[in-house]
């Protein structure tokens, strides 16, 4: 009995080794004949050896031999399936083909540029705040001194969801939410995506990125506004950059101004410049002192506090910085364009 058990275990190990070395269907067929042939197969020879055992030993030895036979059949089916399965396309490497370069992922150019802007303001002590892109009418308009039926509402091109809900047209609603929760001093920037009904062209898209800022404290004057934005423009562009202020209008700032930057592409010397259109100046941002009514709407005493706010179109300034002639290029997902910023 001990001898036949030893033969069965040895045959199992030998089969597992031979099965591992089988590389073709022909090898598999030879393996099947060697172990399962009814005339000279190893399994059949062991069944013949059972005749020499006593009646008490035959059941146990026969059970072990049947288990070995089942193991061999099961293994042969798996090997046949493996060898008969066609290779997955691409799993076999053709060494004659030219190599393919793998491109590493990188942040979107607008994200890179937005982070550059944020770093300038962070160095000045500003903090970054965020808010919902779906706003209600109060935060987007009324709290910012846009009364119902105010004519200036018509110029914003609002995407309405319901009568009261809309896609925010600027990030100024975040200013209202912060002033409701926090008392001065306040020094924040609010970057984010905004939405307006605008026909897409080289300088306009229905969705774009904006960054606005707010400072509220005792004794804030227009000089603080001018000094802050002058430092920002020179840090972002160049120390010798030229800019100018001109009167502007906004319902939530008074007085209001616009900052123009001397065209960094042509310096105002080319009449056919695609960026300044020959005017020599590029509209960079709008700013102004916070209207006292806005402070009253958030329960901040305008007799004690003052402040300024500003806002800029990140996409448009990125166009000037990177030399992009069409704002829509940022959103076309053209890898030929995006790969240019991998090293930035």
C-alpha positions in Angstrom: 0.0 0.0 0.0 2.8 2.4 0.9 4.5 1.7 -2.4 1.5 2.6 -4.6 0.9 5.8 -2.5 4.5 6.9 -3.2 4.0 6.2 -6.9 0.8 8.3 -7.0 2.4 11.3 -5.3 5.5 11.0 -7.5 3.4 10.9 -10.6 1.4 14.0 -9.6 4.7 16.0 -9.1 6.0 14.7 -12.5 2.8 15.7 -14.3 2.8 19.2 -12.8 6.4 19.7 -14.0 5.7 18.4 -17.5 2.6 20.5 -17.7 4.6 23.6 -16.8 7.0 22.9 -19.7 4.3 22.3 -22.3 4.4 25.3 -24.7 2.3 24.1 -27.7 -0.9 22.2 -28.4 1.3 19.4 -29.8 3.1 19.2 -26.5 -0.2 19.0 -24.7 -1.4 16.1 -26.8 1.8 14.1 -26.1 1.3 14.8 -22.4 -2.3 13.5 -22.6 -1.2 10.3 -24.4 1.7 9.8 -21.9 -0.5 9.9 -18.8 -4.1 8.9 -19.9 -3.6 6.4 -22.8 -5.5 3.3 -22.1 -2.8 1.1 -23.4 0.5 2.4 -22.0 -0.5 5.4 -20.0 0.9 6.0 -16.5 -2.5 6.1 -15.0 -3.6 2.8 -16.6 -0.4 1.1 -15.3 -1.2 2.2 -11.8 -4.8 0.9 -12.1 -3.3 -2.5 -13.1 -1.1 -2.4 -10.0 -4.3 -2.2 -7.8 -4.9 -5.9 -8.6 -2.0 -6.9 -6.3 -3.5 -5.1 -3.3 -5.7 -6.7 -0.6 -9.5 -6.0 -0.7 -9.1 -3.7 2.4 -6.4 -1.6 0.7 -8.0 -1.3 -2.8 -10.8 1.4 -1.9 -8.3 3.9 -0.4 -5.7 3.4 -3.2 -8.4 3.6 -5.9 -9.8 6.9 -4.4 -6.3 8.5 -4.5 -5.7 7.3 -8.0 -9.1 8.7 -9.2 -8.2 12.0 -7.6 -5.0 12.0 -9.5 -6.8 11.3 -12.8 -9.3 14.1 -12.1 -6.4 16.5 -11.3 -4.7 15.6 -14.6 -7.9 16.1 -16.7 -8.6 19.4 -15.0 -5.1 20.6 -15.6 -5.1 19.6 -19.2 -8.3 21.5 -19.9 -6.8 24.7 -18.3 -3.6 24.3 -20.3 -5.6 23.7 -23.5 -7.6 26.9 -22.9 -4.5 28.9 -22.2 -2.6 27.7 -25.3 -5.6 28.0 -27.6 -6.5 31.6 -26.6 -5.3 34.2 -29.2 -3.0 36.9 -27.8 -4.6 40.2 -26.8 -3.8 42.9 -29.4 -0.8 44.9 -28.2 0.4 42.2 -25.8 3.0 41.1 -28.2 5.6 43.8 -28.7 6.8 44.3 -32.3 10.4 45.4 -31.9 10.5 46.7 -35.5 8.0 49.4 -34.8 9.2 52.9 -33.9 8.9 53.9 -30.2 6.0 55.9 -28.8 6.7 58.8 -26.4 4.7 58.8 -23.2 3.6 62.3 -22.2 3.4 63.2 -18.6 0.3 65.0 -17.4 0.4 68.6 -16.4 -1.9 71.3 -15.0 -4.0 73.2 -17.5 -2.4 76.6 -18.5 -5.2 78.5 -17.0 -4.7 76.7 -13.7 -0.9 77.4 -13.9 -1.6 81.1 -14.5 -4.2 81.4 -11.8 -1.8 79.9 -9.3 0.8 82.5 -10.3 -1.7 85.3 -9.6 -2.7 83.7 -6.3 0.9 83.5 -5.2 1.3 87.3 -5.7 -1.7 88.0 -3.5 -0.7 85.4 -0.9 2.6 87.2 -0.5 0.6 90.4 0.3 -1.3 88.6 3.1 -4.5 87.8 1.2 -6.3 84.5 1.8 -8.2 82.5 -0.8 -12.0 81.9 -0.5 -14.4 80.0 -2.6 -18.2 79.8 -3.0 -20.9 78.0 -5.0 -21.2 78.4 -8.8 -25.0 78.2 -8.5 -26.2 81.4 -6.7 -29.5 83.0 -5.9 -30.5 86.4 -7.1 -29.8 88.1 -3.7 -26.1 87.2 -3.5 -25.4 87.7 -7.2 -27.2 91.0 -7.5 -29.3 92.6 -4.7 -26.7 92.4 -1.9 -24.2 94.0 -4.4 -26.4 97.0 -5.0 -28.2 95.7 -8.1 -31.8 96.4 -7.2 -34.5 94.6 -9.1 -35.1 96.1 -12.6 -31.8 98.0 -12.4 -30.7 98.7 -16.0 -27.2 97.4 -15.4 -28.5 93.9 -14.9 -29.3 93.7 -18.6 -25.6 93.8 -19.5 -24.6 90.7 -17.5 -26.3 88.0 -19.7 -27.5 85.7 -16.9 -28.1 82.0 -17.2 -31.2 81.4 -15.1 -32.0 78.0 -13.7 -35.2 79.1 -11.9 -36.7 82.5 -11.2 -34.3 82.9 -8.2 -31.4 80.5 -9.0 -28.8 81.3 -11.6 -25.2 80.5 -12.6 -23.1 83.2 -11.0 -21.9 86.0 -13.3 -19.0 87.0 -11.1 -17.3 85.8 -7.9 -18.4 88.9 -5.9 -21.2 86.9 -4.2 -18.4 85.2 -2.2 -17.5 88.6 -0.8 -21.0 89.0 0.5 -21.0 85.5 2.1 -17.6 86.2 3.8 -18.7 89.6 5.1 -21.8 88.0 6.6 -19.8 85.5 8.5 -16.6 87.4 9.3 -16.0 90.9 10.8 -13.2 93.1 9.5 -10.3 93.1 8.9 -10.9 91.2 5.7 -8.3 90.6 3.0 -9.4 87.9 0.5 -9.3 86.9 -3.2 -12.0 84.7 -4.7 -10.9 82.9 -7.9 -13.4 80.7 -9.7 -15.5 80.0 -12.8 -18.3 82.4 -13.9 -20.9 82.2 -16.6 -22.4 84.8 -19.0 -24.5 84.7 -22.1 -21.8 85.8 -24.6 -21.3 84.8 -28.2 -18.0 83.0 -28.4 -15.3 84.9 -30.2 -11.5 85.5 -29.9 -11.9 87.3 -26.5 -15.2 86.0 -25.1 -16.5 82.6 -24.0 -19.8 81.7 -22.1 -17.7 80.3 -19.2 -14.4 81.7 -18.0 -12.3 82.1 -14.9 -12.3 85.2 -12.9 -10.5 86.4 -9.8 -11.8 89.1 -7.5 -10.4 90.6 -4.3 -11.8 92.5 -1.3 -10.1 94.5 1.5 -12.1 95.9 4.4 -10.6 97.6 7.4 -10.3 100.9 9.3 -9.0 103.7 7.2 -8.8 102.0 3.8 -8.4 104.6 1.1 -8.0 104.8 -2.7 -4.2 105.0 -2.2 -4.3 101.5 -0.7 -6.2 100.3 -3.8 -3.8 101.9 -6.2 -0.7 100.7 -4.3 -2.0 97.1 -4.1 -2.8 96.8 -7.7 0.3 98.5 -8.9 2.4 96.0 -6.9 0.3 93.1 -8.3 0.7 94.2 -12.0 4.5 94.8 -11.7 5.0 91.4 -9.9 2.9 89.6 -12.5 4.3 91.2 -15.6 7.5 93.3 -15.2 8.8 95.9 -12.8 8.9 98.5 -15.6 5.4 97.7 -16.8 3.3 100.8 -17.6 -0.3 101.1 -16.6 -3.0 103.8 -16.5 -6.2 104.4 -14.6 -9.4 105.6 -16.2 -12.9 106.2 -14.8 -15.2 103.2 -14.7 -18.6 102.2 -13.4 -19.9 99.4 -11.1 -23.0 99.4 -8.9 -21.0 98.0 -5.9 -18.0 100.3 -6.0 -17.8 104.1 -5.9 -15.7 105.6 -7.2 -14.8 103.0 -9.8 -11.8 102.7 -12.1 -10.3 100.5 -14.8 -6.7 99.6 -15.0 -5.1 99.4 -18.4 -1.7 97.8 -19.1 0.7 99.0 -21.8 0.6 96.3 -24.5 3.5 94.0 -23.7 3.5 92.7 -27.2 3.9 95.8 -29.3 4.3 98.6 -26.8 1.7 100.6 -28.7 3.8 100.8 -31.8 1.9 98.4 -34.2 -1.4 99.4 -35.6 -2.3 95.8 -36.5 -1.4 94.3 -33.1 -3.9 91.5 -32.3 -3.9 92.2 -28.6 -4.3 95.9 -28.2 -5.7 96.4 -31.8 -3.4 99.3 -32.3 -4.5 101.2 -29.2 -1.4 100.5 -27.2 -3.3 99.6 -24.0 -5.1 96.5 -22.8 -7.9 96.5 -20.3 -6.6 94.3 -17.4 -9.0 94.8 -14.4 -11.7 96.9 -12.8 -11.6 98.1 -9.3 -13.1 100.7 -6.9 -14.0 101.6 -3.3 -16.8 99.5 -1.9 -20.1 101.3 -2.0 -21.5 102.1 1.6 -24.8 100.4 0.7 -23.0 97.1 0.2 -21.6 97.4 3.8 -25.1 98.1 5.1 -26.4 95.0 3.4 -24.0 92.8 5.4 -24.4 94.8 8.7 -21.0 96.4 8.5 -20.9 100.1 9.6 -19.7 102.2 6.7 -18.9 105.0 9.1 -16.3 102.9 10.8 -15.0 100.7 7.9 -14.0 101.3 4.3 -12.6 99.0 1.7 -11.9 98.3 -2.0 -12.7 95.5 -4.4 -11.2 94.5 -7.8 -11.8 91.9 -10.4 -10.0 90.5 -13.4 -10.6 88.1 -16.2 -8.0 85.3 -15.8 -8.4 84.0 -19.3 -7.9 87.3 -21.0 -4.7 88.1 -19.0 -3.4 84.6 -19.7 -3.9 85.3 -23.4 -1.6 88.3 -23.2 1.0 86.5 -21.0 1.2 83.4 -23.2 0.7 85.1 -26.5 -2.6 83.2 -27.2 -4.7 85.0 -29.9 -8.0 83.2 -29.2 -9.6 82.5 -25.8 -11.4 79.5 -27.2 -8.1 77.7 -27.6 -7.9 77.1 -23.8 -11.1 75.0 -24.0 -10.6 73.0 -27.2 -8.5 70.2 -25.5 -6.0 70.2 -28.3 -3.0 68.3 -27.0 -0.7 70.1 -29.4 -1.5 73.3 -27.6 -1.6 71.9 -24.1 1.7 70.1 -24.3 3.5 73.4 -24.8 2.9 74.1 -21.1 4.3 70.8 -19.8 7.6 72.4 -18.7 6.0 75.5 -17.2 
